[in-house]
Structures are given as C-alpha cells and as structure tokens.
Amino acid sequence: AWGASLLARYNFLALEGFVPFLEIGGGLIDLDFGLERRADGLNFALQGGVGLHWLLRERTAITAQWRFHHISNGRIDEPNVSVDSAMFLIGATYFLK
C-alpha cells in the first residue's frame, strides 16, 4: 500500500504547559493486499484523532496522540469491506517559528 493524506490540526492554547489538539483529514491510498473479501486498487483513507503536546521547553514537546484510521473504496469496486484501525502514537515534537 502507498498513498498520501492531508491533515488539519486545531491546537487549544488555553492550558499552561499543555497543548491539546484535534486532528482530521483524508487522502488516497493504493492497495494490493490480495485478499478475497477486499478489492485492491484506489481507496480513500479517512482519519481523525485527539492528542496532547506536553511542553518541555518553548519549542520542544512530548506528543501523545490517539488516531482512528478508516480505509474504504467508496463502492468504486466490489467487495467494499473497509479496514478500520486505531493507533496510539507517542513521540517528540520540535516547533519551528
């Protein structure tokens, strides 16, 4: 599988030292799973989630995020069995100014 998505993020800046955020987006993905119940080819990837930046310094943070990811071909081809997954991500973030 390969593809690309655009994500939009809204940061809530009201808390001192913490920045919660919401994220949503979508894109296209090309699949070649070779499964009987899943049509390969062009598919759509939708995703959204919530997260939190814990600011260590002004421009550095530890980031934790939960994201839901949905893949479907939008009934372009049959069968249209979707693939849904949930991810928990944790990492370091450096903010550019």
MIFI-55867 format. One record per atom (N, C-alpha, C): residue number from 1; residue in three letters; atom name; x, y, z. Coordinates in Angstrom, 2 decimals. Example, Ala and Ser with C-alpha at 12.3 -4.5 7.8 and 13.67 -1.06 7.14 Angstrom:
% MIFI-55867
+-----+------+------+---------+---------+---------+
! seq ! type ! atom !      px !      py !      pz !
+-----+------+------+---------+---------+---------+
!   1 !  ala !    N !   13.19 !   -5.69 !    7.80 !
!   1 !  ala !   CA !   12.30 !   -4.50 !    7.80 !
!   1 !  ala !    C !   13.20 !   -3.30 !    7.80 !
!   2 !  ser !    N !   12.85 !   -2.25 !    7.08 !
!   2 !  ser !   CA !   13.67 !   -1.06 !    7.14 !
!   2 !  ser !    C !   12.90 !    0.03 !    7.87 !
+-----+------+------+---------+---------+---------+
This chain:
% MIFI-55867
+-----+------+------+---------+---------+---------+
! seq ! type ! atom !      px !      py !      pz !
+-----+------+------+---------+---------+---------+
!   1 !  ala !    N !    0.84 !   -1.18 !    0.00 !
!   1 !  ala !   CA !    0.00 !    0.00 !    0.00 !
!   1 !  ala !    C !    0.89 !    1.24 !    0.00 !
!   2 !  trp !    N !    0.41 !    2.26 !   -0.67 !
!   2 !  trp !   CA !    1.06 !    3.56 !   -0.63 !
!   2 !  trp !    C !    0.01 !    4.63 !   -0.90 !
!   3 !  gly !    N !    0.24 !    5.83 !   -0.41 !
!   3 !  gly !   CA !   -0.73 !    6.90 !   -0.60 !
!   3 !  gly !    C !   -0.27 !    8.18 !    0.07 !
!   4 !  ala !    N !   -1.19 !    9.15 !    0.09 !
!   4 !  ala !   CA !   -0.90 !   10.44 !    0.71 !
!   4 !  ala !    C !   -2.20 !   11.00 !    1.30 !
!   5 !  ser !    N !   -2.07 !   11.70 !    2.42 !
!   5 !  ser !   CA !   -3.22 !   12.32 !    3.08 !
!   5 !  ser !    C !   -2.85 !   13.73 !    3.52 !
!   6 !  leu !    N !   -3.85 !   14.58 !    3.59 !
!   6 !  leu !   CA !   -3.70 !   15.92 !    4.17 !
!   6 !  leu !    C !   -4.45 !   15.93 !    5.49 !
!   7 !  leu !    N !   -3.81 !   16.45 !    6.53 !
!   7 !  leu !   CA !   -4.42 !   16.52 !    7.86 !
!   7 !  leu !    C !   -4.48 !   17.96 !    8.32 !
!   8 !  ala !    N !   -5.58 !   18.32 !    8.98 !
!   8 !  ala !   CA !   -5.73 !   19.64 !    9.59 !
!   8 !  ala !    C !   -5.73 !   19.45 !   11.10 !
!   9 !  arg !    N !   -5.02 !   20.30 !   11.80 !
!   9 !  arg !   CA !   -4.91 !   20.21 !   13.26 !
!   9 !  arg !    C !   -5.34 !   21.54 !   13.88 !
!  10 !  tyr !    N !   -6.16 !   21.44 !   14.93 !
!  10 !  tyr !   CA !   -6.56 !   22.63 !   15.69 !
!  10 !  tyr !    C !   -5.98 !   22.49 !   17.09 !
!  11 !  asn !    N !   -5.12 !   23.43 !   17.48 !
!  11 !  asn !   CA !   -4.50 !   23.44 !   18.81 !
!  11 !  asn !    C !   -5.29 !   24.32 !   19.76 !
!  12 !  phe !    N !   -5.55 !   23.82 !   20.96 !
!  12 !  phe !   CA !   -6.20 !   24.59 !   22.01 !
!  12 !  phe !    C !   -5.10 !   25.15 !   22.91 !
!  13 !  leu !    N !   -4.91 !   26.45 !   22.92 !
!  13 !  leu !   CA !   -3.77 !   27.07 !   23.59 !
!  13 !  leu !    C !   -4.10 !   27.63 !   24.97 !
!  14 !  ala !    N !   -5.15 !   27.15 !   25.63 !
!  14 !  ala !   CA !   -5.59 !   27.74 !   26.89 !
!  14 !  ala !    C !   -4.84 !   27.21 !   28.12 !
!  15 !  leu !    N !   -4.19 !   26.07 !   28.05 !
!  15 !  leu !   CA !   -3.55 !   25.47 !   29.22 !
!  15 !  leu !    C !   -2.06 !   25.80 !   29.28 !
!  16 !  glu !    N !   -1.57 !   26.10 !   30.45 !
!  16 !  glu !   CA !   -0.15 !   26.40 !   30.66 !
!  16 !  glu !    C !    0.65 !   25.09 !   30.63 !
!  17 !  gly !    N !    1.58 !   24.96 !   29.70 !
!  17 !  gly !   CA !    2.45 !   23.80 !   29.64 !
!  17 !  gly !    C !    1.90 !   22.61 !   28.86 !
!  18 !  phe !    N !    0.61 !   22.65 !   28.50 !
!  18 !  phe !   CA !    0.00 !   21.57 !   27.73 !
!  18 !  phe !    C !   -0.79 !   22.16 !   26.57 !
!  19 !  val !    N !   -0.75 !   21.50 !   25.41 !
!  19 !  val !   CA !   -1.50 !   21.95 !   24.24 !
!  19 !  val !    C !   -2.29 !   20.77 !   23.70 !
!  20 !  pro !    N !   -3.58 !   20.64 !   24.08 !
!  20 !  pro !   CA !   -4.41 !   19.60 !   23.48 !
!  20 !  pro !    C !   -4.76 !   19.98 !   22.04 !
!  21 !  phe !    N !   -5.02 !   18.96 !   21.21 !
!  21 !  phe !   CA !   -5.37 !   19.25 !   19.82 !
!  21 !  phe !    C !   -6.32 !   18.21 !   19.25 !
!  22 !  leu !    N !   -7.04 !   18.62 !   18.20 !
!  22 !  leu !   CA !   -7.89 !   17.75 !   17.39 !
!  22 !  leu !    C !   -7.29 !   17.70 !   15.99 !
!  23 !  glu !    N !   -7.41 !   16.54 !   15.34 !
!  23 !  glu !   CA !   -6.84 !   16.39 !   14.01 !
!  23 !  glu !    C !   -7.81 !   15.59 !   13.14 !
!  24 !  ile !    N !   -7.99 !   16.01 !   11.87 !
!  24 !  ile !   CA !   -8.86 !   15.30 !   10.95 !
!  24 !  ile !    C !   -8.29 !   15.45 !    9.54 !
!  25 !  gly !    N !   -8.51 !   14.45 !    8.70 !
!  25 !  gly !   CA !   -8.00 !   14.55 !    7.34 !
!  25 !  gly !    C !   -8.39 !   13.36 !    6.49 !
!  26 !  gly !    N !   -7.91 !   13.39 !    5.28 !
!  26 !  gly !   CA !   -8.20 !   12.31 !    4.35 !
!  26 !  gly !    C !   -7.25 !   12.35 !    3.18 !
!  27 !  gly !    N !   -7.30 !   11.27 !    2.40 !
!  27 !  gly !   CA !   -6.43 !   11.19 !    1.24 !
!  27 !  gly !    C !   -6.73 !    9.96 !    0.42 !
!  28 !  leu !    N !   -5.82 !    9.63 !   -0.46 !
!  28 !  leu !   CA !   -5.95 !    8.48 !   -1.35 !
!  28 !  leu !    C !   -4.87 !    7.47 !   -1.03 !
!  29 !  ile !    N !   -5.21 !    6.19 !   -1.22 !
!  29 !  ile !   CA !   -4.25 !    5.12 !   -0.97 !
!  29 !  ile !    C !   -4.45 !    4.04 !   -2.04 !
!  30 !  asp !    N !   -3.37 !    3.47 !   -2.50 !
!  30 !  asp !   CA !   -3.41 !    2.39 !   -3.49 !
!  30 !  asp !    C !   -3.03 !    1.10 !   -2.77 !
!  31 !  leu !    N !   -3.96 !    0.13 !   -2.79 !
!  31 !  leu !   CA !   -3.76 !   -1.13 !   -2.05 !
!  31 !  leu !    C !   -3.52 !   -2.30 !   -2.99 !
!  32 !  asp !    N !   -2.71 !   -3.23 !   -2.52 !
!  32 !  asp !   CA !   -2.52 !   -4.51 !   -3.21 !
!  32 !  asp !    C !   -2.38 !   -5.59 !   -2.14 !
!  33 !  phe !    N !   -3.50 !   -5.85 !   -1.42 !
!  33 !  phe !   CA !   -3.49 !   -6.82 !   -0.33 !
!  33 !  phe !    C !   -3.67 !   -8.25 !   -0.83 !
!  34 !  gly !    N !   -4.39 !   -8.43 !   -1.94 !
!  34 !  gly !   CA !   -4.63 !   -9.77 !   -2.48 !
!  34 !  gly !    C !   -5.55 !  -10.60 !   -1.59 !
!  35 !  leu !    N !   -6.51 !   -9.97 !   -0.93 !
!  35 !  leu !   CA !   -7.45 !  -10.67 !   -0.06 !
!  35 !  leu !    C !   -8.76 !  -10.93 !   -0.81 !
!  36 !  glu !    N !   -9.43 !  -12.06 !   -0.52 !
!  36 !  glu !   CA !  -10.68 !  -12.40 !   -1.21 !
!  36 !  glu !    C !  -11.80 !  -11.42 !   -0.92 !
!  37 !  arg !    N !  -11.90 !  -10.91 !    0.31 !
!  37 !  arg !   CA !  -13.01 !  -10.05 !    0.71 !
!  37 !  arg !    C !  -12.70 !   -8.57 !    0.57 !
!  38 !  arg !    N !  -11.62 !   -8.21 !   -0.10 !
!  38 !  arg !   CA !  -11.17 !   -6.82 !   -0.16 !
!  38 !  arg !    C !  -10.76 !   -6.49 !   -1.58 !
!  39 !  ala !    N !  -11.37 !   -5.45 !   -2.21 !
!  39 !  ala !   CA !  -10.99 !   -5.02 !   -3.55 !
!  39 !  ala !    C !   -9.71 !   -4.19 !   -3.48 !
!  40 !  asp !    N !   -8.74 !   -4.53 !   -4.30 !
!  40 !  asp !   CA !   -7.50 !   -3.77 !   -4.36 !
!  40 !  asp !    C !   -7.65 !   -2.58 !   -5.31 !
!  41 !  gly !    N !   -6.64 !   -1.73 !   -5.34 !
!  41 !  gly !   CA !   -6.67 !   -0.57 !   -6.22 !
!  41 !  gly !    C !   -6.88 !    0.71 !   -5.43 !
!  42 !  leu !    N !   -7.51 !    1.71 !   -6.06 !
!  42 !  leu !   CA !   -7.72 !    3.02 !   -5.46 !
!  42 !  leu !    C !   -8.68 !    2.94 !   -4.29 !
!  43 !  asn !    N !   -8.28 !    3.52 !   -3.16 !
!  43 !  asn !   CA !   -9.10 !    3.58 !   -1.95 !
!  43 !  asn !    C !   -8.96 !    4.96 !   -1.33 !
!  44 !  phe !    N !   -9.87 !    5.25 !   -0.42 !
!  44 !  phe !   CA !   -9.86 !    6.51 !    0.31 !
!  44 !  phe !    C !   -9.45 !    6.24 !    1.75 !
!  45 !  ala !    N !   -8.63 !    7.10 !    2.30 !
!  45 !  ala !   CA !   -8.19 !    6.98 !    3.69 !
!  45 !  ala !    C !   -8.70 !    8.19 !    4.47 !
!  46 !  leu !    N !   -9.53 !    7.95 !    5.46 !
!  46 !  leu !   CA !  -10.03 !    8.99 !    6.34 !
!  46 !  leu !    C !   -9.47 !    8.76 !    7.72 !
!  47 !  gln !    N !   -9.11 !    9.83 !    8.42 !
!  47 !  gln !   CA !   -8.56 !    9.67 !    9.76 !
!  47 !  gln !    C !   -8.85 !   10.89 !   10.62 !
!  48 !  gly !    N !   -8.89 !   10.66 !   11.91 !
!  48 !  gly !   CA !   -9.11 !   11.74 !   12.86 !
!  48 !  gly !    C !   -8.68 !   11.29 !   14.24 !
!  49 !  gly !    N !   -8.38 !   12.25 !   15.09 !
!  49 !  gly !   CA !   -7.94 !   11.88 !   16.43 !
!  49 !  gly !    C !   -7.77 !   13.07 !   17.35 !
!  50 !  val !    N !   -7.31 !   12.75 !   18.53 !
!  50 !  val !   CA !   -7.05 !   13.75 !   19.57 !
!  50 !  val !    C !   -5.65 !   13.52 !   20.12 !
!  51 !  gly !    N !   -5.06 !   14.58 !   20.65 !
!  51 !  gly !   CA !   -3.72 !   14.43 !   21.20 !
!  51 !  gly !    C !   -3.38 !   15.55 !   22.17 !
!  52 !  leu !    N !   -2.17 !   15.45 !   22.69 !
!  52 !  leu !   CA !   -1.70 !   16.41 !   23.68 !
!  52 !  leu !    C !   -0.19 !   16.61 !   23.52 !
!  53 !  his !    N !    0.22 !   17.87 !   23.42 !
!  53 !  his !   CA !    1.64 !   18.22 !   23.48 !
!  53 !  his !    C !    1.95 !   18.62 !   24.92 !
!  54 !  trp !    N !    2.93 !   18.00 !   25.52 !
!  54 !  trp !   CA !    3.41 !   18.39 !   26.85 !
!  54 !  trp !    C !    4.69 !   19.17 !   26.63 !
!  55 !  leu !    N !    4.63 !   20.49 !   26.83 !
!  55 !  leu !   CA !    5.76 !   21.37 !   26.51 !
!  55 !  leu !    C !    6.87 !   21.21 !   27.54 !
!  56 !  leu !    N !    8.04 !   20.83 !   27.07 !
!  56 !  leu !   CA !    9.23 !   20.72 !   27.92 !
!  56 !  leu !    C !    9.98 !   22.04 !   27.94 !
!  57 !  arg !    N !   10.03 !   22.68 !   26.78 !
!  57 !  arg !   CA !   10.62 !   24.00 !   26.59 !
!  57 !  arg !    C !    9.70 !   24.76 !   25.65 !
!  58 !  glu !    N !   10.06 !   25.98 !   25.31 !
!  58 !  glu !   CA !    9.19 !   26.81 !   24.47 !
!  58 !  glu !    C !    8.89 !   26.17 !   23.12 !
!  59 !  arg !    N !    9.87 !   25.46 !   22.54 !
!  59 !  arg !   CA !    9.70 !   24.90 !   21.19 !
!  59 !  arg !    C !    9.83 !   23.38 !   21.14 !
!  60 !  thr !    N !    9.88 !   22.71 !   22.29 !
!  60 !  thr !   CA !   10.06 !   21.26 !   22.34 !
!  60 !  thr !    C !    8.97 !   20.63 !   23.20 !
!  61 !  ala !    N !    8.41 !   19.51 !   22.73 !
!  61 !  ala !   CA !    7.32 !   18.86 !   23.47 !
!  61 !  ala !    C !    7.37 !   17.36 !   23.29 !
!  62 !  ile !    N !    6.81 !   16.65 !   24.26 !
!  62 !  ile !   CA !    6.48 !   15.24 !   24.12 !
!  62 !  ile !    C !    5.03 !   15.21 !   23.63 !
!  63 !  thr !    N !    4.76 !   14.46 !   22.58 !
!  63 !  thr !   CA !    3.42 !   14.42 !   21.99 !
!  63 !  thr !    C !    2.85 !   13.02 !   22.10 !
!  64 !  ala !    N !    1.61 !   12.93 !   22.60 !
!  64 !  ala !   CA !    0.86 !   11.67 !   22.66 !
!  64 !  ala !    C !   -0.42 !   11.88 !   21.88 !
!  65 !  gln !    N !   -0.81 !   10.87 !   21.09 !
!  65 !  gln !   CA !   -1.97 !   11.03 !   20.22 !
!  65 !  gln !    C !   -2.67 !    9.70 !   20.01 !
!  66 !  trp !    N !   -4.01 !    9.74 !   19.96 !
!  66 !  trp !   CA !   -4.82 !    8.60 !   19.55 !
!  66 !  trp !    C !   -5.46 !    8.97 !   18.21 !
!  67 !  arg !    N !   -5.41 !    8.06 !   17.23 !
!  67 !  arg !   CA !   -5.95 !    8.34 !   15.90 !
!  67 !  arg !    C !   -6.74 !    7.14 !   15.39 !
!  68 !  phe !    N !   -7.92 !    7.41 !   14.80 !
!  68 !  phe !   CA !   -8.73 !    6.41 !   14.13 !
!  68 !  phe !    C !   -8.48 !    6.52 !   12.63 !
!  69 !  his !    N !   -8.28 !    5.38 !   11.96 !
!  69 !  his !   CA !   -7.92 !    5.35 !   10.54 !
!  69 !  his !    C !   -8.88 !    4.42 !    9.82 !
!  70 !  his !    N !   -9.56 !    4.91 !    8.76 !
!  70 !  his !   CA !  -10.54 !    4.15 !    8.00 !
!  70 !  his !    C !  -10.12 !    4.12 !    6.53 !
!  71 !  ile !    N !  -10.11 !    2.93 !    5.93 !
!  71 !  ile !   CA !   -9.79 !    2.78 !    4.51 !
!  71 !  ile !    C !  -10.99 !    2.11 !    3.84 !
!  72 !  ser !    N !  -11.47 !    2.69 !    2.74 !
!  72 !  ser !   CA !  -12.60 !    2.16 !    2.00 !
!  72 !  ser !    C !  -12.48 !    2.60 !    0.55 !
!  73 !  asn !    N !  -13.06 !    1.81 !   -0.38 !
!  73 !  asn !   CA !  -13.01 !    2.22 !   -1.78 !
!  73 !  asn !    C !  -14.24 !    3.02 !   -2.20 !
!  74 !  gly !    N !  -15.12 !    3.35 !   -1.26 !
!  74 !  gly !   CA !  -16.28 !    4.18 !   -1.57 !
!  74 !  gly !    C !  -17.22 !    3.56 !   -2.59 !
!  75 !  arg !    N !  -17.27 !    2.25 !   -2.62 !
!  75 !  arg !   CA !  -18.11 !    1.48 !   -3.55 !
!  75 !  arg !    C !  -17.73 !    1.69 !   -5.02 !
!  76 !  ile !    N !  -16.46 !    2.04 !   -5.27 !
!  76 !  ile !   CA !  -15.96 !    2.10 !   -6.64 !
!  76 !  ile !    C !  -15.90 !    0.70 !   -7.23 !
!  77 !  asp !    N !  -15.57 !   -0.28 !   -6.39 !
!  77 !  asp !   CA !  -15.43 !   -1.67 !   -6.81 !
!  77 !  asp !    C !  -16.00 !   -2.55 !   -5.70 !
!  78 !  glu !    N !  -16.36 !   -3.76 !   -6.03 !
!  78 !  glu !   CA !  -16.85 !   -4.73 !   -5.05 !
!  78 !  glu !    C !  -15.83 !   -5.84 !   -4.90 !
!  79 !  pro !    N !  -15.66 !   -6.40 !   -3.73 !
!  79 !  pro !   CA !  -16.34 !   -6.07 !   -2.49 !
!  79 !  pro !    C !  -15.76 !   -4.80 !   -1.86 !
!  80 !  asn !    N !  -16.55 !   -4.17 !   -1.01 !
!  80 !  asn !   CA !  -16.13 !   -2.94 !   -0.35 !
!  80 !  asn !    C !  -16.08 !   -3.16 !    1.16 !
!  81 !  val !    N !  -15.24 !   -4.06 !    1.60 !
!  81 !  val !   CA !  -15.04 !   -4.29 !    3.03 !
!  81 !  val !    C !  -13.98 !   -3.30 !    3.50 !
!  82 !  ser !    N !  -14.34 !   -2.46 !    4.45 !
!  82 !  ser !   CA !  -13.40 !   -1.43 !    4.91 !
!  82 !  ser !    C !  -12.37 !   -2.02 !    5.88 !
!  83 !  val !    N !  -11.29 !   -1.29 !    6.04 !
!  83 !  val !   CA !  -10.26 !   -1.62 !    7.01 !
!  83 !  val !    C !  -10.22 !   -0.47 !    8.01 !
!  84 !  asp !    N !  -10.51 !   -0.76 !    9.27 !
!  84 !  asp !   CA !  -10.51 !    0.24 !   10.33 !
!  84 !  asp !    C !   -9.45 !   -0.10 !   11.36 !
!  85 !  ser !    N !   -8.76 !    0.92 !   11.83 !
!  85 !  ser !   CA !   -7.74 !    0.69 !   12.85 !
!  85 !  ser !    C !   -7.66 !    1.91 !   13.77 !
!  86 !  ala !    N !   -7.17 !    1.68 !   14.96 !
!  86 !  ala !   CA !   -6.91 !    2.75 !   15.92 !
!  86 !  ala !    C !   -5.43 !    2.68 !   16.28 !
!  87 !  met !    N !   -4.81 !    3.85 !   16.37 !
!  87 !  met !   CA !   -3.38 !    3.92 !   16.66 !
!  87 !  met !    C !   -3.14 !    4.83 !   17.85 !
!  88 !  phe !    N !   -2.18 !    4.47 !   18.68 !
!  88 !  phe !   CA !   -1.69 !    5.36 !   19.72 !
!  88 !  phe !    C !   -0.26 !    5.71 !   19.36 !
!  89 !  leu !    N !    0.01 !    7.00 !   19.22 !
!  89 !  leu !   CA !    1.33 !    7.48 !   18.82 !
!  89 !  leu !    C !    1.94 !    8.30 !   19.94 !
!  90 !  ile !    N !    3.24 !    8.15 !   20.14 !
!  90 !  ile !   CA !    3.95 !    8.97 !   21.11 !
!  90 !  ile !    C !    5.31 !    9.32 !   20.50 !
!  91 !  gly !    N !    5.73 !   10.57 !   20.70 !
!  91 !  gly !   CA !    6.99 !   11.00 !   20.13 !
!  91 !  gly !    C !    7.39 !   12.38 !   20.60 !
!  92 !  ala !    N !    8.43 !   12.89 !   20.00 !
!  92 !  ala !   CA !    8.95 !   14.22 !   20.32 !
!  92 !  ala !    C !    8.57 !   15.18 !   19.20 !
!  93 !  thr !    N !    8.25 !   16.42 !   19.57 !
!  93 !  thr !   CA !    7.89 !   17.45 !   18.60 !
!  93 !  thr !    C !    8.76 !   18.67 !   18.81 !
!  94 !  tyr !    N !    9.27 !   19.21 !   17.69 !
!  94 !  tyr !   CA !   10.02 !   20.46 !   17.72 !
!  94 !  tyr !    C !    9.24 !   21.46 !   16.88 !
!  95 !  phe !    N !    8.85 !   22.59 !   17.47 !
!  95 !  phe !   CA !    8.07 !   23.61 !   16.78 !
!  95 !  phe !    C !    8.99 !   24.62 !   16.11 !
!  96 !  leu !    N !    8.78 !   24.88 !   14.83 !
!  96 !  leu !   CA !    9.52 !   25.90 !   14.11 !
!  96 !  leu !    C !    8.82 !   27.23 !   14.26 !
!  97 !  lys !    N !    9.58 !   28.31 !   14.33 !
!  97 !  lys !   CA !    8.98 !   29.65 !   14.42 !
!  97 !  lys !    C !    9.39 !   30.50 !   13.28 !
+-----+------+------+---------+---------+---------+
